[in-house]
Amino acid sequence: MSKIDCLIESARACLGTPFHHQGRLPQVGLDCIGLIIVALRSVGLAVHDRTDYAQRPDGVSLIAALVAHGAVPVTTVEAGDVLVFRYDQQPQHVALAVTSERLIHSFAPAGKVVESEIGAYWRRRLVGIYRFTFITTD
């Protein structure tokens, strides 16, 4: 199984986990960042975790953390990419791309980790696509 497959399967194993701000425990509670951390750790990335962020994280810090962990910005969505969205002016939400058309994320309004289409709602809010090249080079 490829690292991308492992990453996605790790995220899928969290489906239905309740949303919990700053949560890091699959099946107990995860927020959007926690889900990404759990998935990245499943493929061997030593993620430096922070839980000192507000309900709506600072977008600059969010992007800086992705880049500091080796993510590079790309222009097209592929499986395994981290998608960054905004609700207001700054990036505030992340999700894992399952395909170029589907994502998994811990979504507060749904109250849990869900898999859904990257429809018009999300495309309007998409402000960044980040790829961890160590995952795609196996």
Contacts in CASP RR format, 6 or more apart in sequence:
PFRMAT RR
TARGET T0000
AUTHOR 0000-0000-0000
METHOD contacts of the structure
MODEL  1
MSKIDCLIESARACLGTPFHHQGRLPQVGLDCIGLIIVALRSVGLAVHDR
TDYAQRPDGVSLIAALVAHGAVPVTTVEAGDVLVFRYDQQPQHVALAVTS
ERLIHSFAPAGKVVESEIGAYWRRRLVGIYRFTFITTD
1 9 0 8 1.000
2 138 0 8 1.000
3 43 0 8 1.000
3 134 0 8 1.000
3 135 0 8 1.000
3 136 0 8 1.000
3 138 0 8 1.000
4 79 0 8 1.000
4 80 0 8 1.000
4 135 0 8 1.000
4 136 0 8 1.000
6 42 0 8 1.000
6 43 0 8 1.000
7 39 0 8 1.000
7 40 0 8 1.000
7 42 0 8 1.000
7 43 0 8 1.000
7 80 0 8 1.000
7 96 0 8 1.000
7 135 0 8 1.000
8 39 0 8 1.000
8 79 0 8 1.000
8 80 0 8 1.000
8 96 0 8 1.000
8 98 0 8 1.000
8 104 0 8 1.000
9 42 0 8 1.000
10 38 0 8 1.000
10 39 0 8 1.000
10 42 0 8 1.000
10 43 0 8 1.000
11 35 0 8 1.000
11 38 0 8 1.000
11 39 0 8 1.000
11 96 0 8 1.000
11 98 0 8 1.000
11 104 0 8 1.000
11 113 0 8 1.000
12 98 0 8 1.000
12 104 0 8 1.000
12 115 0 8 1.000
13 26 0 8 1.000
14 26 0 8 1.000
14 27 0 8 1.000
14 30 0 8 1.000
14 35 0 8 1.000
14 38 0 8 1.000
14 39 0 8 1.000
14 104 0 8 1.000
14 106 0 8 1.000
14 113 0 8 1.000
15 104 0 8 1.000
15 112 0 8 1.000
15 113 0 8 1.000
15 114 0 8 1.000
15 115 0 8 1.000
16 112 0 8 1.000
16 113 0 8 1.000
16 114 0 8 1.000
17 26 0 8 1.000
17 27 0 8 1.000
17 28 0 8 1.000
17 29 0 8 1.000
17 30 0 8 1.000
17 35 0 8 1.000
17 106 0 8 1.000
17 112 0 8 1.000
17 113 0 8 1.000
18 28 0 8 1.000
18 29 0 8 1.000
18 30 0 8 1.000
18 111 0 8 1.000
18 112 0 8 1.000
19 29 0 8 1.000
19 30 0 8 1.000
19 31 0 8 1.000
19 106 0 8 1.000
19 107 0 8 1.000
19 108 0 8 1.000
19 110 0 8 1.000
19 111 0 8 1.000
19 112 0 8 1.000
19 113 0 8 1.000
20 28 0 8 1.000
20 29 0 8 1.000
20 30 0 8 1.000
20 31 0 8 1.000
21 31 0 8 1.000
21 55 0 8 1.000
21 108 0 8 1.000
22 31 0 8 1.000
22 34 0 8 1.000
22 51 0 8 1.000
22 53 0 8 1.000
23 29 0 8 1.000
23 30 0 8 1.000
23 31 0 8 1.000
23 34 0 8 1.000
23 51 0 8 1.000
24 30 0 8 1.000
24 34 0 8 1.000
24 37 0 8 1.000
24 38 0 8 1.000
24 49 0 8 1.000
24 51 0 8 1.000
26 38 0 8 1.000
29 106 0 8 1.000
30 38 0 8 1.000
30 106 0 8 1.000
30 113 0 8 1.000
31 106 0 8 1.000
31 108 0 8 1.000
32 93 0 8 1.000
32 94 0 8 1.000
32 95 0 8 1.000
32 105 0 8 1.000
32 106 0 8 1.000
32 107 0 8 1.000
33 53 0 8 1.000
33 57 0 8 1.000
33 62 0 8 1.000
33 94 0 8 1.000
34 49 0 8 1.000
34 106 0 8 1.000
35 96 0 8 1.000
35 104 0 8 1.000
35 105 0 8 1.000
35 106 0 8 1.000
35 113 0 8 1.000
36 82 0 8 1.000
36 94 0 8 1.000
36 96 0 8 1.000
37 47 0 8 1.000
37 49 0 8 1.000
39 96 0 8 1.000
40 47 0 8 1.000
40 69 0 8 1.000
40 132 0 8 1.000
41 47 0 8 1.000
43 135 0 8 1.000
45 69 0 8 1.000
45 132 0 8 1.000
45 134 0 8 1.000
47 69 0 8 1.000
48 65 0 8 1.000
48 68 0 8 1.000
48 69 0 8 1.000
50 61 0 8 1.000
50 65 0 8 1.000
53 61 0 8 1.000
56 87 0 8 1.000
56 88 0 8 1.000
56 90 0 8 1.000
56 92 0 8 1.000
57 92 0 8 1.000
58 90 0 8 1.000
59 90 0 8 1.000
59 91 0 8 1.000
59 92 0 8 1.000
60 90 0 8 1.000
62 84 0 8 1.000
62 91 0 8 1.000
62 92 0 8 1.000
62 94 0 8 1.000
63 84 0 8 1.000
63 91 0 8 1.000
66 82 0 8 1.000
66 84 0 8 1.000
66 130 0 8 1.000
67 130 0 8 1.000
69 132 0 8 1.000
70 132 0 8 1.000
70 133 0 8 1.000
70 134 0 8 1.000
71 82 0 8 1.000
71 130 0 8 1.000
71 131 0 8 1.000
71 132 0 8 1.000
72 130 0 8 1.000
72 131 0 8 1.000
72 133 0 8 1.000
73 128 0 8 1.000
73 129 0 8 1.000
73 130 0 8 1.000
74 81 0 8 1.000
74 129 0 8 1.000
74 130 0 8 1.000
74 131 0 8 1.000
75 129 0 8 1.000
76 100 0 8 1.000
76 129 0 8 1.000
77 83 0 8 1.000
77 97 0 8 1.000
77 100 0 8 1.000
77 118 0 8 1.000
77 129 0 8 1.000
78 97 0 8 1.000
78 100 0 8 1.000
78 131 0 8 1.000
78 136 0 8 1.000
79 97 0 8 1.000
79 98 0 8 1.000
79 99 0 8 1.000
79 100 0 8 1.000
80 96 0 8 1.000
80 97 0 8 1.000
80 98 0 8 1.000
80 131 0 8 1.000
80 132 0 8 1.000
80 135 0 8 1.000
80 136 0 8 1.000
81 96 0 8 1.000
81 97 0 8 1.000
81 129 0 8 1.000
81 130 0 8 1.000
81 131 0 8 1.000
82 94 0 8 1.000
82 95 0 8 1.000
82 96 0 8 1.000
82 97 0 8 1.000
82 129 0 8 1.000
82 130 0 8 1.000
82 131 0 8 1.000
82 132 0 8 1.000
83 94 0 8 1.000
83 95 0 8 1.000
83 96 0 8 1.000
83 97 0 8 1.000
83 103 0 8 1.000
83 118 0 8 1.000
83 122 0 8 1.000
83 126 0 8 1.000
83 128 0 8 1.000
83 129 0 8 1.000
83 130 0 8 1.000
84 91 0 8 1.000
84 93 0 8 1.000
84 94 0 8 1.000
84 126 0 8 1.000
84 127 0 8 1.000
84 128 0 8 1.000
84 129 0 8 1.000
84 130 0 8 1.000
85 91 0 8 1.000
85 92 0 8 1.000
85 93 0 8 1.000
85 94 0 8 1.000
85 95 0 8 1.000
85 122 0 8 1.000
85 125 0 8 1.000
85 126 0 8 1.000
85 127 0 8 1.000
86 92 0 8 1.000
86 93 0 8 1.000
86 125 0 8 1.000
86 127 0 8 1.000
87 93 0 8 1.000
87 125 0 8 1.000
91 127 0 8 1.000
91 128 0 8 1.000
93 105 0 8 1.000
93 125 0 8 1.000
94 105 0 8 1.000
95 103 0 8 1.000
95 104 0 8 1.000
95 105 0 8 1.000
95 122 0 8 1.000
96 103 0 8 1.000
96 104 0 8 1.000
96 105 0 8 1.000
97 103 0 8 1.000
97 118 0 8 1.000
97 129 0 8 1.000
98 104 0 8 1.000
98 115 0 8 1.000
100 118 0 8 1.000
101 117 0 8 1.000
101 118 0 8 1.000
101 119 0 8 1.000
102 115 0 8 1.000
102 116 0 8 1.000
102 117 0 8 1.000
102 118 0 8 1.000
103 115 0 8 1.000
103 116 0 8 1.000
103 117 0 8 1.000
103 118 0 8 1.000
103 122 0 8 1.000
104 113 0 8 1.000
104 114 0 8 1.000
104 115 0 8 1.000
105 113 0 8 1.000
105 114 0 8 1.000
106 112 0 8 1.000
106 113 0 8 1.000
106 114 0 8 1.000
107 113 0 8 1.000
107 114 0 8 1.000
118 126 0 8 1.000
END
